[in-house]
Amino acid sequence: MTEFRRETANTTHTFPYEDIINLPHHRSETHPHMSMEERAAQFSSFAALTGHKEAVQEKARRTSRRMELDEDQKARLDEKLQELCSAEAKGRETEFTVFYPDDKKSGGSYEKVRGVLKRIDAYEKVIWLEDGKSLKISDIIDIQ
């Protein structure tokens, strides 16, 4: 530590770093100036277990079990599908409740999908909407 002594009429004062305290701040001529965020990042903690946080979040994420429709529900759904096949249903906005299986774990999620019916592909068992979405008939649990 650099000390500087200053003597006054009656006392001597010693101030640490007094000889350098008022010098201008050094700026490197070879390295670009680093922002405060970049400097802080040098001293921040690091993730010792890469991917651990994401794995915990994935484990905590909830999925729904796929509902099994009983015979009455299947019959009502089939009636609504037959209604959609009629000529007057084309071009009409319809709301579907669809089960989307999860790619990473068992189960999935239910979503309401609204759209204008474009066509029904009976061979592929897919409903096509005018916005380009396709819905598997086997994943539909309700039609409004």
C-alpha positions in Angstrom: 0.0 0.0 0.0 1.3 3.4 -1.0 1.2 6.0 1.8 1.7 9.6 1.5 2.6 11.8 4.5 1.5 15.4 4.7 2.8 17.6 7.4 0.9 20.6 8.5 1.8 23.1 11.2 1.0 20.9 14.2 0.4 17.3 12.9 1.4 14.8 10.3 -1.4 13.1 8.3 -0.9 9.8 6.4 -3.5 9.1 3.7 -3.4 5.7 1.9 -3.1 6.0 -1.9 -3.1 9.7 -1.9 -0.3 9.8 -4.5 -2.5 8.0 -7.1 -6.0 8.8 -6.0 -6.4 11.7 -8.4 -4.7 10.2 -11.5 -6.9 9.6 -14.5 -8.5 6.1 -15.0 -6.4 3.9 -17.3 -8.0 3.0 -20.7 -6.3 0.2 -22.7 -5.3 1.1 -26.2 -5.3 -2.6 -27.3 -8.5 -3.9 -25.8 -12.0 -2.4 -26.3 -13.8 -0.9 -23.3 -16.0 -3.5 -21.5 -19.5 -2.5 -20.4 -20.6 -2.8 -16.7 -22.7 -5.9 -17.6 -19.8 -7.6 -19.3 -17.6 -6.9 -16.3 -20.2 -8.2 -13.9 -20.6 -11.4 -15.9 -17.0 -12.2 -15.3 -17.7 -12.6 -11.6 -21.2 -14.1 -11.8 -21.7 -17.7 -10.7 -21.7 -20.4 -13.4 -23.9 -23.4 -13.9 -21.9 -26.3 -12.7 -24.5 -28.8 -14.0 -25.3 -27.7 -17.5 -28.9 -28.4 -18.3 -29.9 -29.2 -14.7 -32.3 -26.3 -14.4 -34.0 -27.2 -17.7 -34.3 -30.9 -16.6 -35.9 -29.8 -13.3 -38.4 -27.5 -15.2 -39.2 -30.3 -17.6 -39.9 -32.7 -14.8 -42.1 -30.2 -13.1 -44.1 -29.5 -16.2 -47.5 -31.1 -16.0 -49.3 -33.0 -18.8 -52.9 -34.3 -19.0 -53.8 -37.9 -19.5 -55.6 -38.6 -22.7 -59.4 -39.0 -22.1 -61.0 -42.2 -23.3 -64.4 -41.4 -24.7 -67.3 -43.8 -23.8 -69.6 -45.1 -26.5 -72.2 -42.3 -26.1 -69.5 -39.6 -26.5 -68.1 -41.4 -29.5 -71.6 -41.6 -31.1 -72.2 -37.8 -30.5 -68.8 -37.0 -31.9 -69.5 -39.1 -35.0 -72.8 -37.3 -35.5 -71.0 -33.9 -35.4 -68.4 -35.2 -37.9 -71.2 -36.3 -40.2 -72.8 -32.8 -39.8 -69.4 -31.3 -40.8 -69.4 -33.4 -43.9 -72.5 -31.8 -45.2 -72.2 -29.1 -47.9 -73.6 -26.3 -45.6 -70.9 -26.9 -43.0 -68.1 -26.0 -45.4 -67.0 -22.4 -44.9 -68.5 -22.3 -41.4 -66.3 -21.5 -38.4 -66.1 -24.4 -36.0 -64.4 -25.0 -32.6 -62.7 -28.2 -31.9 -61.3 -29.5 -28.6 -58.1 -31.4 -29.6 -55.6 -33.5 -27.6 -52.0 -32.9 -28.5 -49.6 -35.6 -27.3 -46.5 -34.4 -25.6 -43.2 -35.1 -27.4 -41.1 -35.6 -24.3 -43.3 -37.3 -21.7 -46.5 -39.3 -21.4 -49.8 -37.4 -21.7 -50.3 -34.2 -23.5 -52.5 -31.1 -23.5 -56.0 -30.2 -24.6 -56.5 -27.1 -26.7 -59.4 -25.4 -28.3 -58.9 -24.8 -32.0 -61.1 -22.5 -34.0 -61.2 -22.4 -37.7 -63.1 -22.6 -41.0 -63.5 -26.1 -42.3 -61.8 -26.6 -45.7 -62.2 -30.3 -46.2 -62.3 -33.7 -44.4 -59.9 -36.4 -45.6 -61.7 -39.6 -44.7 -58.8 -41.8 -46.0 -56.1 -40.1 -43.9 -58.7 -39.3 -41.1 -57.7 -35.6 -41.0 -59.7 -32.4 -40.9 -58.1 -29.5 -42.8 -58.9 -25.9 -41.9 -58.6 -22.9 -44.2 -55.6 -21.5 -42.2 -53.6 -24.6 -43.1 -54.0 -26.4 -39.8 -54.7 -30.1 -39.8 -56.4 -32.0 -37.0 -56.3 -35.8 -36.6 -59.8 -37.0 -36.1 -58.6 -39.5 -33.5 -57.3 -36.6 -31.4 -60.6 -34.6 -31.4 -62.7 -35.0 -28.3 -65.4 -32.4 -28.9 -66.8 -30.2 -31.7 -68.8 -27.1 -31.1 
